[in-house]
Amino acid sequence: MVTYVIALVVVALIFDFINGFHDSANSIATIVGTRVLSPFAAVCWAAFFNFAAIFTVGTAVAKAVFAGFVLPAVVTTNVIGGALTGAIIWNLVTWYYGIPSSSSHALIGGYAGAAIAKAGLSAINWGPKWVQTLSFIVLSPTLGLIVGGLLMITVFNVFQRARPATVDKLGRPMQLASSALLSLAHGGNDAQKTMGIIVGLLYAVRSTFVGETGWLRHLYVADAGAIPYWVEFSAYLAISLGTLFGGWRIVHTMGSRITRLRPVGGFAAETGGALVILGASRFGIPVSTTHTITGSIVGVGMAQRVSAVRWGLAGRIVWAWVVTIPASALLAAGALFVLQQLIPQ
């Protein structure tokens, strides 16, 4: 059992790494697309601020993931294993095809799918977190679109008499700041989801580690409301390292294929997305950073002209958002079935 638990913690951190790899486009696509930073400098910049979120954002989202979607009483090692497997498979599939889907919703869908496969619909905690999360599938890109668009209109009014070269020159440092803020928001919201899964696992098997000494004593979690510091540190480190490797397929889609951006447009998109994500984190809502920044990019494009947005591509992205939770849930349920045959519980 001890070896299995440790292996699942490692798999959770691998998911977190893939999350950073998969979602690095959220933080760096616009700043690469506007050529403010080179791809390598951009991923280093984003990874640094992903990790810096450990000092600023808190753990409200982690606690919501732990108990807000699935009843802790039904969580077992195999449920966690199934959830992580389903989410990882879906992330890799969407990464391969360059689709900016939500790692957050893949994890939540996988968690729910594995729990339902284990104990039926009664395993789900039909509380406010489901309402908030499902609502924000629509609300987060909408809010991103509105805030990003309003910021872009404000920028137009402020710089309406300036020469384009001057606007671009001023926009570059502005976008550096906005990219840092977005990376901070992304790391803060997304790393916490992995923390919630790890704490859920350790709480479910807490009796295994009662009385352990040495380093194993750190795997004992008696208080579901407390996030061990090593869990926080590991989650932020894993997502930051994932960001360093980047997801260039998705960067291309987000940075240039939805709409063409200049530095001031990148500033407006990143700032709008960051404000929405940080607001959601404050209230413990595991929002999709992918949805939010995509909506913000669309809002910036619409503020220039509606035809600046490639609506066909945006529509295909929306379809990916819709199917992520059910698809990852089905994959997780299948993974749970396999695990139950291999490791009966």
N, C-alpha and C positions, 0 to 999 in steps of 0.2 A: 504493500500500500504506500509506504513512504516513497519508494522509487517512482511509483505511478504519479503521485502528487507532485513530486519535483519535476517530473517530465512534463506534466500539464502546465506548471508554472512557466517552464521554458517555452512551451508551445504558445502560451498566452503572450509572452514577450516577443516571440517570432511574429505573431499576429500584429503586435504593436509596431514592430519593425516594418512589416509589410504595409501597415496603415500609413506610416511615414513615407514609405516608398511610393505607395499608391496615391496618397493625397498631397505629396510634395507640390504638385501642380497648383493646389489651392494657394500656396504661399508664394510661389516663384513664377508662375506662368506669365502674369502680367508684367513683372519686372524684367523677365527675359524677353517677352514679346516686344516691349518698348525699347530694348537694348540699353537699359540703364545699367545693368550688370551682366557680365558673362554668365553662362550657365553654371560654371563651377563656383564662381563668387556668390551667385544667388543661392545655391544650395547650402553653402557654408553660412551665409547670412541667416537663412531661414532656420537651419538646424540650431544655431546659437540661440535664437529667440524661442524656438520650440522648447528648449530645455529651460530657458530663463523663466518660463511660466510656472515652474515649480515654486517660485518665491512669491508669486502674486495672485494666482487664480483660486486656490482653495480646493476643496474636495467634494463639493455639493453634487456634482455630476456622478462621481464614483459611487456615492451612497445611493443615488437614485438608480443606477444600473444594478447595484447589488440586490436591492429589495423592491424596486419600483415596477418591475416587469414580470418577474417570476417569483413565486412563493419560495422563500429560502428552505422550507421544509422538504421540498421535492428535489432539491439540488443534490446531485451525486457527482462523483468524479467522471462517470461516463456522460452525464448531461453536459458538464463543462467541456469534455473532450469532443462531443458531438457538435456543440455550439461553435467551438473554435475551428473545427475542421470545415464545417459548412461555410463559415465566414471567410476563411482563408481561400477555399476553392473559388468562391464567388469573386473575391478581390482579384485573384490571379487571372480569372477568365476576363473580367472587365478591364484589367490592366493590359492584357495581351491585345485586346481589340481597341484599346485607346479610349474606352468609355469612362467619363468621370462620374462613376456611381459613388454611393456613400458607404464608406467603411463602417461608419457608425450604425447605419441601418442594417448592414450585413451582419454585424455582431448581435444586434438586438433581435433580428429575425432568426439568426442561428440559435440564440439562447432560447427564444420562445419555441422554435420548432423542435429542438431536442427535449425541452421540458414537456411539451404536449405529447411527443412520441413516448415519453416515459410514463406520464400520469394523466393524460387526457387534458381537456380544456380547463379542468379544475386547477391545473398547475399554474395558470396565469393569474397574476395579480391585476384584476380589472380596475385599476385605480387611475388617478389623475395623470400619471406619467405616460401611460399609453395615449391618453387624449392629447396631452401636450406634444408628444413626439410625432404622432400622426398628423396633428394639426400643423406642425412646423414643416412637414413635407411641402405644404403649400405656403405657409406663412414666412418661412425663412427666405426662400428665393424672392417672394413678393416684397418683403421688407428690404432685402438686399437691393432689389430693383429700384424701390422708391428712394431709399437713402442714397444709393449710388447715383441715381439720376438727378436727385436734388443737389448733391454735391457737385456734379458735373455742370449743372445749370449755374450754380454759384460761381464756379471757376470761370465759366464763359463770361459772366457779368463782370467779374473782377478784372479779367484780362482782355476784355473786348477790344481795347485800343492798343494792346501790346502787339509787337511783331511776333509771328510764329516762332522764330528762332529764340526770342527772349522767353516766351512761354515755355518752350522745351527746356531751356537752360534752368529756369526756376523750378520746373516740374521734376527734374531729376532728384534733387535732395528731398523734395516733398515725397516722392515715391519711395525713396529709401526709408523714410520714417514710417510711411503707411505700410510698407511691406513688413517692417519689423513688428508693427502692431498686429498685422494679420497673422504673422507667424506665431506671435505670443498667444493670440486667441485660439489658433488652430491647435497648438500644442496643449494649451490648457484644457480645452474641451475634449479632444480626442484621446489624450493619454489617460484621462480619468476613466474612460470606458473600460480600458484594460485593467486598471486598478480595481474597478468594481467586480470584474470577473474573477480576478485573483483572490480578492477578499472573500467573495462568495464561495470559492473552492475551499479556502483555508477554514472558513467558518463551518462549512459542511462536514469537514473531516477533523474538527478541532479535538475530538476525543483521542485521535491517533497520536497527537503530540503533547498531551497532558504529561507533565513531569519530565519531558525531554531536557537534556542538558546540551551544552556546546551550541553550535550554530543551529541545530535543529529546533532549539527552543524559540527561534524567531519565526517558525512556521505555525506557532500556536496563536490563534486569534480567538479570544473569548468574547470580545466586544465588537459586535457587528458595526458599530458606529465609528470605530477607530481604524484608520488606515495606517498600517506600519510604515515607518519612514523608508525602509528598504524597498517596499512596494512602490511608493511614489518615485523614488530615485530611479529604480529599474525601469519603470514605465516611461518616464521622461527621457531617459538615456536611450531606450530602444527606439522610440519614435523619432528622436533626433538623428540617430544613426541611419534610420531608414530614409529620412529626408536627404541625408548626405548623398545617398545613392541615386536619388531622383527617379522620376517616372516620365521619361522624355516623350513617350507617345502621348500621354495625357497633357503634358506641358504644351505640346504643339496645338492640341485641340483647344485648350483653355486660353492660351496666349495669343493666338492669331486666327483661328478658324471661326470662332463665334463672331468676333468683330475685331477690326483693326484698332489698336490703341496707341495713343501718344502718352508721354510720361504723365501729363496732368490727368489724362483719362485713367491711367493705371492707379494714380493716387486716389482718385474718386472711387474707383471700384474697390480697391483694397481697404480704404478707410470705411466705406459703407459696409462691406462684409465684416470687417473686424468689429465694428460697433454692434452689429446684430448678434454676432457670436458671443462677444463678451457679456452682453445683456442676458443671453440665454444661459450662459455658464453661471452668472450671478444667481439665477433662480433654479439651478440644478436641472436644466433641460438639456438632454444629450442631442443637440441640434447637429444637422449635417453641415460641415464646413463646405463641402462640395456644392450642395444646393445653394447655400448662401452666396458664395463668391460668384457662382455662375449667374445667379439672378442679378447681382450687382454689376457684373460685366455687361449683361443685357441692358440694364438700366442706363449705363453710361453710353452704350451704343445708341439707344433710343433717344437720349438727350441730344445726340448729334443729328440723327435722322433715323426714322424707323427702318428704312431700307438698308442701314448700315449693319443690321443684325442678320445673320444667316439663319432664318427661322426654321428651315428644314433640319439643320444640324441641331438646333436648340430643341426641336420637337423630339428627335431621336434620343437626346439626353434625358428628356422628361420621361420617356417610356422606360428608360433604364432605372430611373428613380422609382417608378411605380412597381416594377417587378422585383426590386432588390430584396425587400423583406420576405415576400412569399418564396422567392427562389432560394434564398439562403436558408429559410426555414425547412424547405424540402430537402436540401442537401444535408442539413444538420440532422434531420430525422433519419435519413439513410445512414449517415455516419454513426448515429447512436445505435442503430440496429446492428451494424457490423461490430461495434465495440462491445455490445452486449453478448455477441456470440464469442468474441475473443476473451473478454474479461467479464464473466457473469457477476451480477450484483443482486 
